Amino acid sequence: MNVRIEDQALRFKMTEQELGQLSHAHCLHVKVNFFGKEFVVSVSPKGHDKNMALKLVQDQDEVYLQLLIPPEIVQKLSDMGRSRAGVQQEVDGVSVSLQVDVREDSRKVVKR
């Protein structure tokens, strides 16, 4: 999973296999070390609302950014097939988007 953070926007781009993990209720995460601290970004398909939610937690050695998404959004992303559009929502003033990397996506394009 690649995570891009820029100008009030977060983009989570995953592989088709990672989408499969989310579909089976497994979390995705990426860890990066910055100046002696570990920055952990995760996507959890265990959101309880209809909307996405962001959580930021800091402790002495680690910083966690967690995106909680409801199963319905995972299903929507899965159902759209091979598409660059993904799913977007505004969360606490931040534009959040989930996309599947189409370069390695074997799913068919869904006709609309």
C-alpha positions as a Markdown table, in Angstrom:
| # | Residue | x | y | z |
|---|---|---|---|---|
| 1 | Met | 0.0 | 0.0 | 0.0 |
| 2 | Asn | 1.2 | 3.5 | -0.9 |
| 3 | Val | 0.1 | 6.4 | 1.2 |
| 4 | Arg | 0.3 | 10.0 | -0.2 |
| 5 | Ile | -0.1 | 12.9 | 2.2 |
| 6 | Glu | -0.4 | 16.4 | 0.6 |
| 7 | Asp | -2.3 | 19.6 | 1.1 |
| 8 | Gln | -5.3 | 18.5 | 3.2 |
| 9 | Ala | -5.5 | 15.2 | 1.2 |
| 10 | Leu | -4.7 | 11.6 | 1.9 |
| 11 | Arg | -4.6 | 9.0 | -0.8 |
| 12 | Phe | -4.3 | 5.3 | -0.1 |
| 13 | Lys | -3.4 | 3.2 | -3.1 |
| 14 | Met | -3.4 | -0.5 | -2.7 |
| 15 | Thr | -2.9 | -3.6 | -4.8 |
| 16 | Glu | -5.7 | -6.0 | -5.8 |
| 17 | Gln | -4.3 | -8.5 | -3.2 |
| 18 | Glu | -4.5 | -5.9 | -0.5 |
| 19 | Leu | -8.1 | -5.1 | -1.5 |
| 20 | Gly | -8.7 | -8.8 | -1.0 |
| 21 | Gln | -7.3 | -8.6 | 2.5 |
| 22 | Leu | -9.6 | -5.7 | 3.3 |
| 23 | Ser | -12.5 | -7.7 | 1.9 |
| 24 | His | -11.7 | -10.5 | 4.4 |
| 25 | Ala | -11.7 | -8.0 | 7.3 |
| 26 | His | -7.9 | -7.8 | 7.6 |
| 27 | Cys | -6.1 | -4.5 | 8.2 |
| 28 | Leu | -3.4 | -3.1 | 6.0 |
| 29 | His | -0.5 | -1.1 | 7.4 |
| 30 | Val | 2.7 | 0.6 | 6.4 |
| 31 | Lys | 5.6 | 1.5 | 8.7 |
| 32 | Val | 8.1 | 4.2 | 8.1 |
| 33 | Asn | 10.9 | 5.3 | 10.5 |
| 34 | Phe | 11.4 | 9.1 | 10.9 |
| 35 | Phe | 14.0 | 10.5 | 13.2 |
| 36 | Gly | 13.9 | 7.7 | 15.6 |
| 37 | Lys | 10.1 | 7.4 | 15.7 |
| 38 | Glu | 8.0 | 4.9 | 13.8 |
| 39 | Phe | 5.1 | 6.3 | 11.8 |
| 40 | Val | 2.4 | 3.6 | 11.2 |
| 41 | Val | -0.4 | 4.1 | 8.8 |
| 42 | Ser | -3.2 | 1.6 | 8.7 |
| 43 | Val | -6.5 | 1.0 | 7.0 |
| 44 | Ser | -9.1 | -1.0 | 8.9 |
| 45 | Pro | -12.3 | -2.4 | 7.4 |
| 46 | Lys | -13.9 | -2.4 | 10.8 |
| 47 | Gly | -15.6 | 1.1 | 10.7 |
| 48 | His | -19.0 | 1.2 | 12.2 |
| 49 | Asp | -20.4 | 4.2 | 10.5 |
| 50 | Lys | -21.4 | 4.7 | 6.8 |
| 51 | Asn | -18.5 | 7.2 | 6.6 |
| 52 | Met | -14.7 | 6.9 | 6.9 |
| 53 | Ala | -13.0 | 8.0 | 10.1 |
| 54 | Leu | -9.5 | 9.1 | 10.8 |
| 55 | Lys | -7.7 | 8.5 | 14.1 |
| 56 | Leu | -4.3 | 9.9 | 15.1 |
| 57 | Val | -2.5 | 8.5 | 18.1 |
| 58 | Gln | 0.9 | 9.4 | 19.4 |
| 59 | Asp | 3.1 | 7.9 | 22.0 |
| 60 | Gln | 6.7 | 8.3 | 22.9 |
| 61 | Asp | 8.1 | 6.2 | 20.1 |
| 62 | Glu | 5.3 | 5.8 | 17.6 |
| 63 | Val | 2.7 | 7.8 | 15.7 |
| 64 | Tyr | -0.4 | 6.0 | 14.4 |
| 65 | Leu | -2.7 | 7.2 | 11.6 |
| 66 | Gln | -5.6 | 4.9 | 11.2 |
| 67 | Leu | -8.3 | 5.1 | 8.6 |
| 68 | Leu | -11.5 | 3.2 | 9.6 |
| 69 | Ile | -13.7 | 2.3 | 6.7 |
| 70 | Pro | -17.0 | 0.5 | 6.8 |
| 71 | Pro | -17.4 | -2.8 | 5.0 |
| 72 | Glu | -19.8 | -1.2 | 2.6 |
| 73 | Ile | -17.0 | 1.1 | 1.2 |
| 74 | Val | -14.7 | -1.9 | 0.8 |
| 75 | Gln | -17.5 | -3.6 | -1.2 |
| 76 | Lys | -18.0 | -0.5 | -3.3 |
| 77 | Leu | -14.3 | -0.3 | -4.1 |
| 78 | Ser | -14.3 | -4.0 | -5.0 |
| 79 | Asp | -17.5 | -3.8 | -7.1 |
| 80 | Met | -16.2 | -0.9 | -9.2 |
| 81 | Gly | -13.7 | -3.2 | -10.9 |
| 82 | Arg | -10.6 | -1.9 | -12.6 |
| 83 | Ser | -11.0 | 1.9 | -12.2 |
| 84 | Arg | -8.8 | 4.8 | -11.5 |
| 85 | Ala | -11.7 | 6.6 | -9.7 |
| 86 | Gly | -11.7 | 4.9 | -6.4 |
| 87 | Val | -13.7 | 6.1 | -3.5 |
| 88 | Gln | -13.5 | 9.6 | -2.0 |
| 89 | Gln | -14.9 | 11.2 | 1.1 |
| 90 | Glu | -14.2 | 14.3 | 3.1 |
| 91 | Val | -13.2 | 13.4 | 6.7 |
| 92 | Asp | -12.7 | 16.2 | 9.2 |
| 93 | Gly | -11.6 | 18.7 | 6.5 |
| 94 | Val | -9.3 | 16.2 | 4.8 |
| 95 | Ser | -10.0 | 14.7 | 1.4 |
| 96 | Val | -9.5 | 10.9 | 1.7 |
| 97 | Ser | -9.4 | 8.6 | -1.3 |
| 98 | Leu | -9.0 | 4.9 | -1.6 |
| 99 | Gln | -7.8 | 3.5 | -4.9 |
| 100 | Val | -6.7 | 0.1 | -6.4 |
| 101 | Asp | -3.5 | 0.4 | -8.5 |
| 102 | Val | -4.7 | -0.3 | -12.0 |
| 103 | Arg | -1.3 | -1.2 | -13.3 |
| 104 | Glu | -1.4 | -4.5 | -11.4 |
| 105 | Asp | -5.2 | -5.0 | -11.3 |
| 106 | Ser | -6.5 | -8.0 | -13.2 |
| 107 | Arg | -10.2 | -7.2 | -12.5 |
| 108 | Lys | -12.4 | -6.3 | -15.4 |
| 109 | Val | -13.5 | -2.8 | -16.2 |
| 110 | Val | -17.1 | -2.5 | -15.1 |
| 111 | Lys | -19.4 | -1.0 | -17.8 |
| 112 | Arg | -21.6 | 1.8 | -16.5 |
